[in-house]
Amino acid sequence: MAKLILSMDGLVLKEIPLSKERTTIGRKAHNDIQIDNLAVSGEHAVIVTILNDSFMEDLGSTNGTLVNGNPVKKHFLQNNDVIELGKYKLKFIQEAGAQPAAAAADFEKTMVLRPSAMKAAAEQAKAAGMGGAQAAQAARQAAIQSVGQAAQVAGIGEKPATPAAAPAAAPAPAAAAPAAPRSAQPLGAIQLLSGGNAGKELELSKPLTTLGKPGVQVAVLTRRPQGYFITHVEGAQRPTVNGQPIGSAPHALKDHDLVEIAGIKMEFFHKS
């Protein structure tokens, strides 16, 4: 179990186990971690813990929150990170066995297919004498073609890419869609919480957005009139939402859901 070590001027004051999903920090007495100091806001920050992952978020405090000396609004906590609130410090400690495995991921914006069709395309490529890498390439290319066609049939898709298009190429411009369903739907976005692109945001304005690393784990985010959905496409393990693996069917995303794909943590949210 992860924990926080509260200290001031090098003197350890207490240890706080992160046993709750939400651990609030602030000057007011109702907080889980009360720090009675004028530099700390009444409700200063919160730490959300889901399984072995913890995320720190500043709650609009007056003086802000630092992590490892840098001002942050949201931060995916890693072992030995130091949260600073005025003169007080909270060191995040995570047991060695619970530390998330480091994983780099390339985030693409392409259209992909369900695993069954990818497998069929790969088998056809192998039968044609292609090697493993070529077969995988052919499978992903078939994915781009098929999912684009399926989206067009459903009335929510873009024109599918041509067979010669590379898997990482940007999709063709979106076809015109009825304005009424889209206008009623808030625009979604994701903010990366870990990895080399931590802190960056990506608007989910296209009907299909694919995230992940081919060969490791890939998922597609679909924008529909009913909202945003995430679907597992490739990889032995499924993406997680709020710490729980999603099923085989498209999983509806809610505002501020925490998603993990190919080892990268991110937050889904609606833009105002």
N, C-alpha and C positions, 0 to 999 in steps of 0.2 A: 504494500500500500504506500502511495506517495504521501509526503508530509511537507509541512512548512516549518522552518525554524525562524522565529521572530527574534530580532536582535536590535540593539541601539548602541552606537559607539563601540562596537565589538563585544558587547555584553549580551549573552544569550538570555532571553527573557522566558521563552516557552517554546514547546514543540506542538504543532497542531496537525493531527492526521487528517487527510482529505477523504473522509469516510462518507461525505454527503455528495449528492450530485451538484449542488450549488453551495458554495462557501462564500459568504459575503464579508467584505472588509470595510470598516468605516468607523467614524467617531461615535455614532449613536449606539445606545446600549443593545438594540435588537440585533446587531450584526453578530455573525459567528465569530469573527475576530475583531474585537473592539480595540481601537487605538485612540485613546483620549488625548488628542493633540490637535491644536488649531490648524496645523498644516494639513491635516487629514479631513476630508469632507465627511458629512454625515453618512452618506452612502457612497463610498469612494470607488470600490472595485468589486468584482465577483470572479471567482474561479469555478468553472464548470468542469466536472470530472466525469468522464464516461469510460467505463472499463479502465484501461491503463493510460488513457490520454487525459490531459488537463489543459484547459484554455483559460487565459486571464483576459478580462475585458475591463477597461476603465469605464465607469458609469457617469462620465461627464464631470469628473471632479474639478474643483477650482484650480488646484495646483498640478494636476496631471499625475501620471504614473510612469516611472522609469523601469525598464528591464535591462539589466546589464549596462546601465548608463544611458540608454536610449529611450526617448519618449515614445510610448506606444498606446494605441487604442485597443487593439486586440493582438494576442500573442499566444502561439502554441508553446507551452512550457516544456523545456528539456532539463535533464538532470543538471543541477548546480546553477540554474538560472537564479538571478538575484532581483527581486522586485523591491523597488525603493519608493517609499511614501514619506516625504520629508526626511527626517533623521532616522526613520525606522527602516529596517530591511527585513524582507521575508525570503529566505533561501529555499528554493524548491529542490527537494530530494526525492529521487525515485529509485526503488529497489532495482538492482541490476537485472534481475530476471524479467522485470516489467517494462524495461525501456523499449520503445518502439524501434523496430529495425529501420536503419537508414535506407532510403530508396530514392533514387533519382528517377524522374519521369518526364517524358516529353509530352507536352499538352498540344493536341492537334485539334483543328476544327474541320473535320471531314465527316462524311457519312459512312456508316458501317452497317453490318448485317448481323443477324442472329447466329449463334454458334453452329446450329445445324447446317445452315447454308454454307458457312465458311468451311465446315468439314467436308461437305460434298464437293465444293470447288477444289479443295486441296487434294481430295482423292482423284478427281478428274485430272488435275495437273500432274500428279505422280504417274497416273496411267499413261500420260502423254510423254513420259520420260523426263520430266522436270525434277531437279534436285529439291532438297528440303527448303532452301531459301526461296527458290523460284515458286515452289508450291504455296508457300506462305504468302508470297506477294500476290499470286493469282487469287488466293482465297480472299485477301483483303480487297483486291480490285473488284471481285464479284460482289463483295459486301457493299461497296460504294454504289455499284450499279443497281443492285436489287433494292436496297433500302430507299434509294431515291425514287425508284419506280413505285414502291409501296406507299411512300409519302404522297406522291402525286395522286395516286388512286384515292387516298384518304382525303385529298383536298387540302393538305397542310404542308406539302413538300415543295422542294425545289426541283429544277430540271436535273436529272441524274447526270453524273460526270461521264465522259466518253471512256471507252475501255483503255485508251492510252494514257489516261490521267494518272498521275502519281498519287499514292495513298494520302500523302500529306498536303496535296494541293487544296487550295481554298475552293469551297463549293461554288457553283454558278450562282449568279444573282437570283434572289428569291422571286418566285412568280407572284403575281398580284393575288392577294387573298382578301376575302370579305372583311371589311373594316369593322363591322359590328362586334363579332366575337373577340377580336384582338383588342379593340379599344377598351373593353370591359375588363381585360385581364392585365394586372400590373406586370410591368417588365421585371424579369428576374435577372439575377447576377450571382456570381460566385466570387468570394475573396479567398485567395490562397493563404493558409495559415502556417504552412511549413514548406521546406524545400527552398531551392535557390530563388524562386519567384515569390516568396512569402510577402504578403502585403498587397500584391497586385490584384486588380479586379478584372473580371471578364463579363461583359453584358451578354445575356443569353437572348439576343434579338432574332436569331435564325431559328427556323423550325427544328433543325437538328444540330447539336453540338457534341462532338466526341472528345472525351478526355481519357488520358491514360497513356500507357506505353505498350505498343504492339508487341506481342509475344509474352507479356507479363500480365497486364490486366487492362481491359478497355471497357468503358461504359459510354452509353449515349444518353444525352439529356434531350428530351423532346418537349417542344413548346406546343401545347394544345389549347383549345378554347377553355377546357376545364382546369388548366393549370400546367405545371411542369412535372415531368416524370423522368425517372432514371431507370435504365434497363441495362442489365449485365450482358456483355457481348463476347468478351474473350478473357481467358485466364482461369486457372484452377479454382481460385478463390473469388467470391463475389464482393463487390463494393459494399461498404457499410454505411448506414445512415443512423446517426446517434448511437454508434457502437454495435449495431445489430446488422448482420448480413442481410441484404435484400433477397427476395425470392426470384423465381424465374419470370414472373409477370412484371410489367412496368410498375414502379413504386412511386406513388405521388409524393412530391416534395412540399414541405411546409416552410413557412418563413423562419429563418434562423436554424434550419436543420444543419447538423454537422456531418459532412460526408468525407469518406476516405476512399481514394482511388489510387491504386499502384503506389501505396505508401505515402501519398500526399494528402494532408488534411486541408479541408476547405469548408467554408460556410456558405450555404445558399440563403439568399435573402431577396425580398421584393424591394425594388427601387421606388421611391415616392415620386 
